[in-house]
């Protein structure tokens, strides 16, 4: 989960940077498979009242993101 005040594209860049670093580490260790990160990205604002609501929205976004990655383009 990423909670940030940055614009969505900046957070997406963070997700891409994390994935690139994981790939770099795995390649350097000759790891035999691929691992990627999916993030539930939300912004804390007036529409999210409590921590449980914040976590629920982040979880929802995480599963949306995972589903998007599975779509063959």
N, CA, C, O and CB atoms as a CASP TS submission, in Angstrom:
PFRMAT TS
TARGET T0000
AUTHOR 0000-0000-0000
METHOD Language model
MODEL 1
PARENT N/A
ATOM      1  N   UNK     1       0.849  -1.166   0.000  1.00  0.00           N
ATOM      2  CA  UNK     1       0.000   0.000   0.000  1.00  0.00           C
ATOM      3  C   UNK     1       0.890   1.223   0.000  1.00  0.00           C
ATOM      4  O   UNK     1       1.872   1.298   0.739  1.00  0.00           O
ATOM      5  CB  UNK     1      -0.963   0.001   1.210  1.00  0.00           C
ATOM      6  N   UNK     2       0.532   2.184  -0.842  1.00  0.00           N
ATOM      7  CA  UNK     2       1.239   3.455  -0.861  1.00  0.00           C
ATOM      8  C   UNK     2       0.221   4.544  -0.554  1.00  0.00           C
ATOM      9  O   UNK     2      -0.780   4.681  -1.257  1.00  0.00           O
ATOM     10  CB  UNK     2       1.951   3.703  -2.240  1.00  0.00           C
ATOM     11  N   UNK     3       0.477   5.316   0.492  1.00  0.00           N
ATOM     12  CA  UNK     3      -0.351   6.472   0.819  1.00  0.00           C
ATOM     13  C   UNK     3       0.541   7.676   0.610  1.00  0.00           C
ATOM     14  O   UNK     3       1.591   7.799   1.241  1.00  0.00           O
ATOM     15  CB  UNK     3      -0.933   6.409   2.299  1.00  0.00           C
ATOM     16  N   UNK     4       0.124   8.560  -0.272  1.00  0.00           N
ATOM     17  CA  UNK     4       0.997   9.660  -0.656  1.00  0.00           C
ATOM     18  C   UNK     4       0.170  10.879  -0.997  1.00  0.00           C
ATOM     19  O   UNK     4      -1.024  10.779  -1.279  1.00  0.00           O
ATOM     20  CB  UNK     4       1.887   9.268  -1.839  1.00  0.00           C
ATOM     21  N   UNK     5       0.813  12.024  -0.970  1.00  0.00           N
ATOM     22  CA  UNK     5       0.146  13.255  -1.379  1.00  0.00           C
ATOM     23  C   UNK     5       0.573  13.670  -2.781  1.00  0.00           C
ATOM     24  O   UNK     5       0.117  14.688  -3.301  1.00  0.00           O
ATOM     25  CB  UNK     5       0.443  14.378  -0.386  1.00  0.00           C
ATOM     26  N   UNK     6       1.449  12.876  -3.387  1.00  0.00           N
ATOM     27  CA  UNK     6       1.915  13.163  -4.740  1.00  0.00           C
ATOM     28  C   UNK     6       0.842  12.803  -5.765  1.00  0.00           C
ATOM     29  O   UNK     6      -0.060  12.019  -5.468  1.00  0.00           O
ATOM     30  CB  UNK     6       3.216  12.397  -5.036  1.00  0.00           C
ATOM     31  N   UNK     7       0.935  13.370  -6.969  1.00  0.00           N
ATOM     32  CA  UNK     7       0.000  13.000  -8.037  1.00  0.00           C
ATOM     33  C   UNK     7       0.113  11.515  -8.381  1.00  0.00           C
ATOM     34  O   UNK     7       1.151  10.894  -8.149  1.00  0.00           O
ATOM     35  CB  UNK     7       0.258  13.850  -9.293  1.00  0.00           C
ATOM     36  N   UNK     8      -0.959  10.954  -8.934  1.00  0.00           N
ATOM     37  CA  UNK     8      -1.000   9.521  -9.260  1.00  0.00           C
ATOM     38  C   UNK     8       0.165   9.075 -10.127  1.00  0.00           C
ATOM     39  O   UNK     8       0.700   7.987  -9.914  1.00  0.00           O
ATOM     40  CB  UNK     8      -2.292   9.189  -9.959  1.00  0.00           C
ATOM     41  N   UNK     9       0.574   9.886 -11.103  1.00  0.00           N
ATOM     42  CA  UNK     9       1.655   9.460 -11.992  1.00  0.00           C
ATOM     43  C   UNK     9       2.986   9.367 -11.252  1.00  0.00           C
ATOM     44  O   UNK     9       3.820   8.528 -11.595  1.00  0.00           O
ATOM     45  CB  UNK     9       1.781  10.425 -13.170  1.00  0.00           C
ATOM     46  N   UNK    10       3.201  10.212 -10.243  1.00  0.00           N
ATOM     47  CA  UNK    10       4.433  10.133  -9.452  1.00  0.00           C
ATOM     48  C   UNK    10       4.464   8.845  -8.640  1.00  0.00           C
ATOM     49  O   UNK    10       5.517   8.225  -8.492  1.00  0.00           O
ATOM     50  CB  UNK    10       4.560  11.354  -8.519  1.00  0.00           C
ATOM     51  N   UNK    11       3.309   8.445  -8.115  1.00  0.00           N
ATOM     52  CA  UNK    11       3.238   7.198  -7.351  1.00  0.00           C
ATOM     53  C   UNK    11       3.412   6.004  -8.278  1.00  0.00           C
ATOM     54  O   UNK    11       4.050   5.021  -7.903  1.00  0.00           O
ATOM     55  CB  UNK    11       1.899   7.097  -6.592  1.00  0.00           C
ATOM     56  N   UNK    12       2.853   6.075  -9.481  1.00  0.00           N
ATOM     57  CA  UNK    12       3.045   4.999 -10.464  1.00  0.00           C
ATOM     58  C   UNK    12       4.531   4.866 -10.801  1.00  0.00           C
ATOM     59  O   UNK    12       5.024   3.755 -10.993  1.00  0.00           O
ATOM     60  CB  UNK    12       2.216   5.272 -11.757  1.00  0.00           C
ATOM     61  N   UNK    13       5.240   5.981 -10.873  1.00  0.00           N
ATOM     62  CA  UNK    13       6.686   5.935 -11.101  1.00  0.00           C
ATOM     63  C   UNK    13       7.390   5.212  -9.954  1.00  0.00           C
ATOM     64  O   UNK    13       8.342   4.463 -10.178  1.00  0.00           O
ATOM     65  CB  UNK    13       7.254   7.360 -11.261  1.00  0.00           C
ATOM     66  N   UNK    14       6.921   5.436  -8.732  1.00  0.00           N
ATOM     67  CA  UNK    14       7.500   4.757  -7.570  1.00  0.00           C
ATOM     68  C   UNK    14       7.311   3.250  -7.699  1.00  0.00           C
ATOM     69  O   UNK    14       8.236   2.481  -7.435  1.00  0.00           O
ATOM     70  CB  UNK    14       6.860   5.270  -6.257  1.00  0.00           C
ATOM     71  N   UNK    15       6.112   2.826  -8.105  1.00  0.00           N
ATOM     72  CA  UNK    15       5.846   1.395  -8.307  1.00  0.00           C
ATOM     73  C   UNK    15       6.786   0.833  -9.372  1.00  0.00           C
ATOM     74  O   UNK    15       7.326  -0.260  -9.207  1.00  0.00           O
ATOM     75  CB  UNK    15       4.365   1.162  -8.717  1.00  0.00           C
ATOM     76  N   UNK    16       6.983   1.570 -10.458  1.00  0.00           N
ATOM     77  CA  UNK    16       7.877   1.124 -11.535  1.00  0.00           C
ATOM     78  C   UNK    16       9.324   1.039 -11.043  1.00  0.00           C
ATOM     79  O   UNK    16      10.050   0.114 -11.410  1.00  0.00           O
ATOM     80  CB  UNK    16       7.784   2.080 -12.744  1.00  0.00           C
ATOM     81  N   UNK    17       9.739   1.986 -10.228  1.00  0.00           N
ATOM     82  CA  UNK    17      11.100   1.967  -9.689  1.00  0.00           C
ATOM     83  C   UNK    17      11.312   0.761  -8.769  1.00  0.00           C
ATOM     84  O   UNK    17      12.368   0.130  -8.799  1.00  0.00           O
ATOM     85  CB  UNK    17      11.391   3.270  -8.927  1.00  0.00           C
ATOM     86  N   UNK    18      10.310   0.449  -7.958  1.00  0.00           N
ATOM     87  CA  UNK    18      10.401  -0.713  -7.078  1.00  0.00           C
ATOM     88  C   UNK    18      10.536  -1.986  -7.911  1.00  0.00           C
ATOM     89  O   UNK    18      11.369  -2.843  -7.617  1.00  0.00           O
ATOM     90  CB  UNK    18       9.162  -0.799  -6.151  1.00  0.00           C
ATOM     91  N   UNK    19       9.710  -2.102  -8.955  1.00  0.00           N
ATOM     92  CA  UNK    19       9.769  -3.280  -9.823  1.00  0.00           C
ATOM     93  C   UNK    19      11.118  -3.389 -10.525  1.00  0.00           C
ATOM     94  O   UNK    19      11.658  -4.487 -10.654  1.00  0.00           O
ATOM     95  CB  UNK    19       8.647  -3.231 -10.859  1.00  0.00           C
ATOM     96  N   UNK    20      11.664  -2.272 -10.977  1.00  0.00           N
ATOM     97  CA  UNK    20      12.963  -2.285 -11.654  1.00  0.00           C
ATOM     98  C   UNK    20      14.069  -2.733 -10.695  1.00  0.00           C
ATOM     99  O   UNK    20      14.955  -3.496 -11.082  1.00  0.00           O
ATOM    100  CB  UNK    20      13.287  -0.888 -12.226  1.00  0.00           C
ATOM    101  N   UNK    21      14.020  -2.267  -9.464  1.00  0.00           N
ATOM    102  CA  UNK    21      15.037  -2.650  -8.480  1.00  0.00           C
ATOM    103  C   UNK    21      14.935  -4.141  -8.152  1.00  0.00           C
ATOM    104  O   UNK    21      15.954  -4.823  -8.046  1.00  0.00           O
ATOM    105  CB  UNK    21      14.888  -1.809  -7.192  1.00  0.00           C
ATOM    106  N   UNK    22      13.707  -4.650  -7.992  1.00  0.00           N
ATOM    107  CA  UNK    22      13.520  -6.085  -7.740  1.00  0.00           C
ATOM    108  C   UNK    22      14.093  -6.894  -8.892  1.00  0.00           C
ATOM    109  O   UNK    22      14.802  -7.876  -8.673  1.00  0.00           O
ATOM    110  CB  UNK    22      12.021  -6.421  -7.540  1.00  0.00           C
ATOM    111  N   UNK    23      13.787  -6.483 -10.124  1.00  0.00           N
ATOM    112  CA  UNK    23      14.294  -7.203 -11.301  1.00  0.00           C
ATOM    113  C   UNK    23      15.819  -7.189 -11.329  1.00  0.00           C
ATOM    114  O   UNK    23      16.449  -8.202 -11.634  1.00  0.00           O
ATOM    115  CB  UNK    23      13.736  -6.582 -12.599  1.00  0.00           C
ATOM    116  N   UNK    24      16.406  -6.046 -11.011  1.00  0.00           N
ATOM    117  CA  UNK    24      17.868  -5.927 -10.992  1.00  0.00           C
ATOM    118  C   UNK    24      18.480  -6.892  -9.967  1.00  0.00           C
ATOM    119  O   UNK    24      19.466  -7.571 -10.256  1.00  0.00           O
ATOM    120  CB  UNK    24      18.285  -4.470 -10.671  1.00  0.00           C
ATOM    121  N   UNK    25      17.896  -6.945  -8.785  1.00  0.00           N
ATOM    122  CA  UNK    25      18.407  -7.832  -7.733  1.00  0.00           C
ATOM    123  C   UNK    25      18.264  -9.289  -8.146  1.00  0.00           C
ATOM    124  O   UNK    25      19.194 -10.079  -7.983  1.00  0.00           O
ATOM    125  CB  UNK    25      17.668  -7.585  -6.405  1.00  0.00           C
ATOM    126  N   UNK    26      17.101  -9.643  -8.679  1.00  0.00           N
ATOM    127  CA  UNK    26      16.878 -11.033  -9.074  1.00  0.00           C
ATOM    128  C   UNK    26      17.845 -11.468 -10.169  1.00  0.00           C
ATOM    129  O   UNK    26      18.383 -12.574 -10.127  1.00  0.00           O
ATOM    130  CB  UNK    26      15.442 -11.222  -9.547  1.00  0.00           C
ATOM    131  N   UNK    27      18.065 -10.588 -11.152  1.00  0.00           N
ATOM    132  CA  UNK    27      19.003 -10.921 -12.230  1.00  0.00           C
ATOM    133  C   UNK    27      20.423 -11.081 -11.696  1.00  0.00           C
ATOM    134  O   UNK    27      21.153 -11.978 -12.120  1.00  0.00           O
ATOM    135  CB  UNK    27      18.972  -9.839 -13.318  1.00  0.00           C
ATOM    136  N   UNK    28      20.815 -10.212 -10.764  1.00  0.00           N
ATOM    137  CA  UNK    28      22.176 -10.284 -10.229  1.00  0.00           C
ATOM    138  C   UNK    28      22.403 -11.564  -9.430  1.00  0.00           C
ATOM    139  O   UNK    28      23.540 -12.008  -9.276  1.00  0.00           O
ATOM    140  CB  UNK    28      22.461  -9.069  -9.353  1.00  0.00           C
ATOM    141  N   UNK    29      21.326 -12.154  -8.923  1.00  0.00           N
ATOM    142  CA  UNK    29      21.423 -13.389  -8.145  1.00  0.00           C
ATOM    143  C   UNK    29      21.038 -14.620  -8.973  1.00  0.00           C
ATOM    144  O   UNK    29      20.928 -15.723  -8.437  1.00  0.00           O
ATOM    145  CB  UNK    29      20.533 -13.297  -6.909  1.00  0.00           C
ATOM    146  N   UNK    30      20.832 -14.423 -10.287  1.00  0.00           N
ATOM    147  CA  UNK    30      20.407 -15.509 -11.181  1.00  0.00           C
ATOM    148  C   UNK    30      19.145 -16.216 -10.677  1.00  0.00           C
ATOM    149  O   UNK    30      19.023 -17.436 -10.780  1.00  0.00           O
ATOM    150  CB  UNK    30      21.535 -16.526 -11.339  1.00  0.00           C
ATOM    151  N   UNK    31      18.225 -15.444 -10.141  1.00  0.00           N
ATOM    152  CA  UNK    31      16.968 -15.997  -9.632  1.00  0.00           C
ATOM    153  C   UNK    31      16.143 -16.483 -10.812  1.00  0.00           C
ATOM    154  O   UNK    31      16.006 -15.757 -11.796  1.00  0.00           O
ATOM    155  CB  UNK    31      16.175 -14.939  -8.795  1.00  0.00           C
ATOM    156  N   UNK    32      15.586 -17.700 -10.744  1.00  0.00           N
ATOM    157  CA  UNK    32      14.976 -18.327 -11.921  1.00  0.00           C
ATOM    158  C   UNK    32      13.563 -17.872 -12.291  1.00  0.00           C
ATOM    159  O   UNK    32      12.995 -18.394 -13.250  1.00  0.00           O
ATOM    160  CB  UNK    32      14.946 -19.768 -11.710  1.00  0.00           C
ATOM    161  N   UNK    33      12.985 -16.930 -11.573  1.00  0.00           N
ATOM    162  CA  UNK    33      11.638 -16.483 -11.947  1.00  0.00           C
ATOM    163  C   UNK    33      11.506 -14.977 -11.748  1.00  0.00           C
ATOM    164  O   UNK    33      12.422 -14.320 -11.252  1.00  0.00           O
ATOM    165  CB  UNK    33      10.564 -17.228 -11.118  1.00  0.00           C
ATOM    166  N   UNK    34      10.374 -14.453 -12.135  1.00  0.00           N
ATOM    167  CA  UNK    34      10.131 -13.015 -12.083  1.00  0.00           C
ATOM    168  C   UNK    34       9.159 -12.685 -10.952  1.00  0.00           C
ATOM    169  O   UNK    34       8.228 -13.446 -10.687  1.00  0.00           O
ATOM    170  CB  UNK    34       9.581 -12.508 -13.433  1.00  0.00           C
ATOM    171  N   UNK    35       9.372 -11.569 -10.299  1.00  0.00           N
ATOM    172  CA  UNK    35       8.489 -11.078  -9.247  1.00  0.00           C
ATOM    173  C   UNK    35       8.190  -9.616  -9.542  1.00  0.00           C
ATOM    174  O   UNK    35       9.093  -8.854  -9.890  1.00  0.00           O
ATOM    175  CB  UNK    35       9.130 -11.255  -7.821  1.00  0.00           C
ATOM    176  N   UNK    36       6.931  -9.221  -9.405  1.00  0.00           N
ATOM    177  CA  UNK    36       6.569  -7.811  -9.565  1.00  0.00           C
ATOM    178  C   UNK    36       5.749  -7.360  -8.369  1.00  0.00           C
ATOM    179  O   UNK    36       5.210  -8.174  -7.618  1.00  0.00           O
ATOM    180  CB  UNK    36       5.782  -7.583 -10.881  1.00  0.00           C
ATOM    181  N   UNK    37       5.667  -6.058  -8.210  1.00  0.00           N
ATOM    182  CA  UNK    37       4.922  -5.434  -7.127  1.00  0.00           C
ATOM    183  C   UNK    37       3.696  -4.751  -7.710  1.00  0.00           C
ATOM    184  O   UNK    37       3.783  -4.074  -8.735  1.00  0.00           O
ATOM    185  CB  UNK    37       5.805  -4.421  -6.345  1.00  0.00           C
ATOM    186  N   UNK    38       2.560  -4.928  -7.059  1.00  0.00           N
ATOM    187  CA  UNK    38       1.361  -4.158  -7.366  1.00  0.00           C
ATOM    188  C   UNK    38       1.038  -3.349  -6.120  1.00  0.00           C
ATOM    189  O   UNK    38       1.114  -3.860  -5.003  1.00  0.00           O
ATOM    190  CB  UNK    38       0.152  -5.086  -7.794  1.00  0.00           C
ATOM    191  N   UNK    39       0.678  -2.096  -6.312  1.00  0.00           N
ATOM    192  CA  UNK    39       0.430  -1.225  -5.166  1.00  0.00           C
ATOM    193  C   UNK    39      -0.998  -0.699  -5.177  1.00  0.00           C
ATOM    194  O   UNK    39      -1.550  -0.360  -6.224  1.00  0.00           O
ATOM    195  CB  UNK    39       1.417  -0.059  -5.158  1.00  0.00           C
ATOM    196  N   UNK    40      -1.576  -0.640  -3.994  1.00  0.00           N
ATOM    197  CA  UNK    40      -2.858   0.032  -3.814  1.00  0.00           C
ATOM    198  C   UNK    40      -2.554   1.473  -3.487  1.00  0.00           C
ATOM    199  O   UNK    40      -2.107   1.774  -2.380  1.00  0.00           O
ATOM    200  CB  UNK    40      -3.728  -0.642  -2.692  1.00  0.00           C
ATOM    201  N   UNK    41      -2.785   2.372  -4.425  1.00  0.00           N
ATOM    202  CA  UNK    41      -2.384   3.767  -4.284  1.00  0.00           C
ATOM    203  C   UNK    41      -3.605   4.625  -3.976  1.00  0.00           C
ATOM    204  O   UNK    41      -4.582   4.640  -4.725  1.00  0.00           O
ATOM    205  CB  UNK    41      -1.677   4.269  -5.564  1.00  0.00           C
ATOM    206  N   UNK    42      -3.528   5.333  -2.865  1.00  0.00           N
ATOM    207  CA  UNK    42      -4.628   6.231  -2.492  1.00  0.00           C
ATOM    208  C   UNK    42      -4.052   7.512  -1.931  1.00  0.00           C
ATOM    209  O   UNK    42      -2.885   7.581  -1.543  1.00  0.00           O
ATOM    210  CB  UNK    42      -5.579   5.564  -1.460  1.00  0.00           C
ATOM    211  N   UNK    43      -4.895   8.518  -1.899  1.00  0.00           N
ATOM    212  CA  UNK    43      -4.536   9.781  -1.267  1.00  0.00           C
ATOM    213  C   UNK    43      -5.415   9.981  -0.051  1.00  0.00           C
ATOM    214  O   UNK    43      -6.621   9.739  -0.096  1.00  0.00           O
ATOM    215  CB  UNK    43      -4.678  10.968  -2.254  1.00  0.00           C
ATOM    216  N   UNK    44      -4.806  10.425   1.033  1.00  0.00           N
ATOM    217  CA  UNK    44      -5.563  10.748   2.240  1.00  0.00           C
ATOM    218  C   UNK    44      -6.191  12.121   2.018  1.00  0.00           C
ATOM    219  O   UNK    44      -5.485  13.116   1.856  1.00  0.00           O
ATOM    220  CB  UNK    44      -4.646  10.728   3.533  1.00  0.00           C
ATOM    221  N   UNK    45      -7.508  12.165   2.012  1.00  0.00           N
ATOM    222  CA  UNK    45      -8.210  13.439   1.893  1.00  0.00           C
ATOM    223  C   UNK    45      -9.513  13.367   2.678  1.00  0.00           C
ATOM    224  O   UNK    45      -9.746  12.414   3.422  1.00  0.00           O
ATOM    225  CB  UNK    45      -8.482  13.789   0.404  1.00  0.00           C
ATOM    226  N   UNK    46     -10.351  14.366   2.512  1.00  0.00           N
ATOM    227  CA  UNK    46     -11.589  14.448   3.280  1.00  0.00           C
ATOM    228  C   UNK    46     -12.550  13.292   3.003  1.00  0.00           C
ATOM    229  O   UNK    46     -13.394  12.982   3.844  1.00  0.00           O
ATOM    230  CB  UNK    46     -12.276  15.749   2.987  1.00  0.00           C
ATOM    231  N   UNK    47     -12.438  12.655   1.845  1.00  0.00           N
ATOM    232  CA  UNK    47     -13.368  11.590   1.484  1.00  0.00           C
ATOM    233  C   UNK    47     -13.078  10.283   2.228  1.00  0.00           C
ATOM    234  O   UNK    47     -13.917   9.383   2.249  1.00  0.00           O
ATOM    235  CB  UNK    47     -13.317  11.351  -0.011  1.00  0.00           C
ATOM    236  N   UNK    48     -11.896  10.177   2.834  1.00  0.00           N
ATOM    237  CA  UNK    48     -11.532   8.978   3.586  1.00  0.00           C
ATOM    238  C   UNK    48     -11.426   9.384   5.052  1.00  0.00           C
ATOM    239  O   UNK    48     -10.499  10.088   5.452  1.00  0.00           O
ATOM    240  CB  UNK    48     -10.180   8.343   3.059  1.00  0.00           C
ATOM    241  N   UNK    49     -12.405   8.921   5.854  1.00  0.00           N
ATOM    242  CA  UNK    49     -12.491   9.390   7.219  1.00  0.00           C
ATOM    243  C   UNK    49     -11.584   8.702   8.218  1.00  0.00           C
ATOM    244  O   UNK    49     -10.956   9.378   9.033  1.00  0.00           O
ATOM    245  CB  UNK    49     -13.851   9.257   7.668  1.00  0.00           C
ATOM    246  N   UNK    50     -11.492   7.389   8.185  1.00  0.00           N
ATOM    247  CA  UNK    50     -10.771   6.665   9.221  1.00  0.00           C
ATOM    248  C   UNK    50      -9.666   5.795   8.616  1.00  0.00           C
ATOM    249  O   UNK    50      -9.620   5.574   7.406  1.00  0.00           O
ATOM    250  CB  UNK    50     -11.740   5.802  10.035  1.00  0.00           C
ATOM    251  N   UNK    51      -8.794   5.318   9.472  1.00  0.00           N
ATOM    252  CA  UNK    51      -7.723   4.420   9.036  1.00  0.00           C
ATOM    253  C   UNK    51      -8.296   3.143   8.415  1.00  0.00           C
ATOM    254  O   UNK    51      -7.825   2.732   7.355  1.00  0.00           O
ATOM    255  CB  UNK    51      -6.805   4.067  10.223  1.00  0.00           C
ATOM    256  N   UNK    52      -9.298   2.499   9.032  1.00  0.00           N
ATOM    257  CA  UNK    52      -9.866   1.310   8.383  1.00  0.00           C
ATOM    258  C   UNK    52     -10.444   1.611   6.996  1.00  0.00           C
ATOM    259  O   UNK    52     -10.321   0.793   6.084  1.00  0.00           O
ATOM    260  CB  UNK    52     -10.952   0.712   9.265  1.00  0.00           C
ATOM    261  N   UNK    53     -11.076   2.787   6.832  1.00  0.00           N
ATOM    262  CA  UNK    53     -11.585   3.178   5.505  1.00  0.00           C
ATOM    263  C   UNK    53     -10.429   3.369   4.533  1.00  0.00           C
ATOM    264  O   UNK    53     -10.516   2.962   3.375  1.00  0.00           O
ATOM    265  CB  UNK    53     -12.426   4.478   5.597  1.00  0.00           C
ATOM    266  N   UNK    54      -9.358   3.980   4.995  1.00  0.00           N
ATOM    267  CA  UNK    54      -8.169   4.200   4.172  1.00  0.00           C
ATOM    268  C   UNK    54      -7.590   2.866   3.708  1.00  0.00           C
ATOM    269  O   UNK    54      -7.270   2.704   2.530  1.00  0.00           O
ATOM    270  CB  UNK    54      -7.106   5.003   4.953  1.00  0.00           C
ATOM    271  N   UNK    55      -7.455   1.918   4.624  1.00  0.00           N
ATOM    272  CA  UNK    55      -6.924   0.602   4.284  1.00  0.00           C
ATOM    273  C   UNK    55      -7.845  -0.152   3.331  1.00  0.00           C
ATOM    274  O   UNK    55      -7.377  -0.835   2.420  1.00  0.00           O
ATOM    275  CB  UNK    55      -6.704  -0.215   5.546  1.00  0.00           C
ATOM    276  N   UNK    56      -9.151  -0.030   3.540  1.00  0.00           N
ATOM    277  CA  UNK    56     -10.110  -0.704   2.659  1.00  0.00           C
ATOM    278  C   UNK    56     -10.014  -0.158   1.240  1.00  0.00           C
ATOM    279  O   UNK    56     -10.045  -0.923   0.275  1.00  0.00           O
ATOM    280  CB  UNK    56     -11.544  -0.538   3.192  1.00  0.00           C
ATOM    281  N   UNK    57      -9.898   1.170   1.108  1.00  0.00           N
ATOM    282  CA  UNK    57      -9.785   1.770  -0.224  1.00  0.00           C
ATOM    283  C   UNK    57      -8.456   1.377  -0.886  1.00  0.00           C
ATOM    284  O   UNK    57      -8.415   1.119  -2.089  1.00  0.00           O
ATOM    285  CB  UNK    57      -9.902   3.311  -0.132  1.00  0.00           C
ATOM    286  N   UNK    58      -7.385   1.332  -0.109  1.00  0.00           N
ATOM    287  CA  UNK    58      -6.088   0.927  -0.655  1.00  0.00           C
ATOM    288  C   UNK    58      -6.135  -0.532  -1.119  1.00  0.00           C
ATOM    289  O   UNK    58      -5.593  -0.873  -2.171  1.00  0.00           O
ATOM    290  CB  UNK    58      -4.970   1.120   0.400  1.00  0.00           C
ATOM    291  N   UNK    59      -6.781  -1.381  -0.336  1.00  0.00           N
ATOM    292  CA  UNK    59      -6.910  -2.785  -0.698  1.00  0.00           C
ATOM    293  C   UNK    59      -7.700  -2.943  -1.992  1.00  0.00           C
ATOM    294  O   UNK    59      -7.340  -3.736  -2.862  1.00  0.00           O
ATOM    295  CB  UNK    59      -7.581  -3.567   0.431  1.00  0.00           C
ATOM    296  N   UNK    60      -8.780  -2.178  -2.106  1.00  0.00           N
ATOM    297  CA  UNK    60      -9.599  -2.199  -3.335  1.00  0.00           C
ATOM    298  C   UNK    60      -8.766  -1.793  -4.542  1.00  0.00           C
ATOM    299  O   UNK    60      -8.829  -2.431  -5.593  1.00  0.00           O
ATOM    300  CB  UNK    60     -10.821  -1.257  -3.197  1.00  0.00           C
ATOM    301  N   UNK    61      -7.977  -0.715  -4.385  1.00  0.00           N
ATOM    302  CA  UNK    61      -7.120  -0.241  -5.483  1.00  0.00           C
ATOM    303  C   UNK    61      -6.052  -1.274  -5.834  1.00  0.00           C
ATOM    304  O   UNK    61      -5.711  -1.443  -7.005  1.00  0.00           O
ATOM    305  CB  UNK    61      -6.453   1.095  -5.106  1.00  0.00           C
ATOM    306  N   UNK    62      -5.523  -1.964  -4.823  1.00  0.00           N
ATOM    307  CA  UNK    62      -4.516  -2.986  -5.065  1.00  0.00           C
ATOM    308  C   UNK    62      -5.070  -4.077  -5.971  1.00  0.00           C
ATOM    309  O   UNK    62      -4.415  -4.470  -6.937  1.00  0.00           O
ATOM    310  CB  UNK    62      -4.031  -3.587  -3.743  1.00  0.00           C
ATOM    311  N   UNK    63      -6.262  -4.568  -5.672  1.00  0.00           N
ATOM    312  CA  UNK    63      -6.835  -5.636  -6.489  1.00  0.00           C
ATOM    313  C   UNK    63      -7.217  -5.140  -7.881  1.00  0.00           C
ATOM    314  O   UNK    63      -7.164  -5.903  -8.845  1.00  0.00           O
ATOM    315  CB  UNK    63      -8.057  -6.229  -5.796  1.00  0.00           C
ATOM    316  N   UNK    64      -7.602  -3.872  -7.993  1.00  0.00           N
ATOM    317  CA  UNK    64      -7.843  -3.297  -9.326  1.00  0.00           C
ATOM    318  C   UNK    64      -6.547  -3.287 -10.124  1.00  0.00           C
ATOM    319  O   UNK    64      -6.536  -3.652 -11.299  1.00  0.00           O
ATOM    320  CB  UNK    64      -8.422  -1.856  -9.216  1.00  0.00           C
ATOM    321  N   UNK    65      -5.474  -2.878  -9.499  1.00  0.00           N
ATOM    322  CA  UNK    65      -4.174  -2.795 -10.180  1.00  0.00           C
ATOM    323  C   UNK    65      -3.702  -4.180 -10.617  1.00  0.00           C
ATOM    324  O   UNK    65      -3.212  -4.348 -11.733  1.00  0.00           O
ATOM    325  CB  UNK    65      -3.120  -2.144  -9.258  1.00  0.00           C
ATOM    326  N   UNK    66      -3.850  -5.172  -9.737  1.00  0.00           N
ATOM    327  CA  UNK    66      -3.455  -6.537 -10.076  1.00  0.00           C
ATOM    328  C   UNK    66      -4.263  -7.046 -11.273  1.00  0.00           C
ATOM    329  O   UNK    66      -3.719  -7.706 -12.158  1.00  0.00           O
ATOM    330  CB  UNK    66      -3.645  -7.473  -8.861  1.00  0.00           C
ATOM    331  N   UNK    67      -5.563  -6.737 -11.296  1.00  0.00           N
ATOM    332  CA  UNK    67      -6.415  -7.164 -12.409  1.00  0.00           C
ATOM    333  C   UNK    67      -5.988  -6.489 -13.707  1.00  0.00           C
ATOM    334  O   UNK    67      -5.999  -7.120 -14.764  1.00  0.00           O
ATOM    335  CB  UNK    67      -7.890  -6.850 -12.111  1.00  0.00           C
ATOM    336  N   UNK    68      -5.613  -5.213 -13.638  1.00  0.00           N
ATOM    337  CA  UNK    68      -5.155  -4.486 -14.830  1.00  0.00           C
ATOM    338  C   UNK    68      -3.900  -5.137 -15.406  1.00  0.00           C
ATOM    339  O   UNK    68      -3.758  -5.231 -16.625  1.00  0.00           O
ATOM    340  CB  UNK    68      -4.876  -3.003 -14.490  1.00  0.00           C
ATOM    341  N   UNK    69      -3.004  -5.581 -14.554  1.00  0.00           N
ATOM    342  CA  UNK    69      -1.761  -6.200 -15.019  1.00  0.00           C
ATOM    343  C   UNK    69      -2.012  -7.543 -15.694  1.00  0.00           C
ATOM    344  O   UNK    69      -1.204  -7.986 -16.511  1.00  0.00           O
ATOM    345  CB  UNK    69      -0.800  -6.382 -13.854  1.00  0.00           C
ATOM    346  N   UNK    70      -3.109  -8.187 -15.366  1.00  0.00           N
ATOM    347  CA  UNK    70      -3.412  -9.495 -15.934  1.00  0.00           C
ATOM    348  C   UNK    70      -4.083  -9.400 -17.301  1.00  0.00           C
ATOM    349  O   UNK    70      -4.167 -10.395 -18.020  1.00  0.00           O
ATOM    350  CB  UNK    70      -4.294 -10.271 -14.989  1.00  0.00           C
ATOM    351  N   UNK    71      -4.556  -8.220 -17.660  1.00  0.00           N
ATOM    352  CA  UNK    71      -5.225  -8.048 -18.956  1.00  0.00           C
ATOM    353  C   UNK    71      -4.167  -8.097 -20.060  1.00  0.00           C
ATOM    354  O   UNK    71      -3.190  -7.349 -20.030  1.00  0.00           O
ATOM    355  CB  UNK    71      -6.029  -6.695 -19.009  1.00  0.00           C
ATOM    356  N   UNK    72      -4.372  -8.973 -21.021  1.00  0.00           N
ATOM    357  CA  UNK    72      -3.434  -9.092 -22.144  1.00  0.00           C
ATOM    358  C   UNK    72      -3.759  -7.994 -23.147  1.00  0.00           C
ATOM    359  O   UNK    72      -4.897  -7.847 -23.591  1.00  0.00           O
ATOM    360  CB  UNK    72      -3.513 -10.515 -22.818  1.00  0.00           C
ATOM    361  N   UNK    73      -2.731  -7.229 -23.489  1.00  0.00           N
ATOM    362  CA  UNK    73      -2.935  -6.099 -24.420  1.00  0.00           C
ATOM    363  C   UNK    73      -2.354  -6.414 -25.755  1.00  0.00           C
ATOM    364  O   UNK    73      -2.425  -5.592 -26.668  1.00  0.00           O
ATOM    365  CB  UNK    73      -2.315  -4.814 -23.881  1.00  0.00           C
TER
END
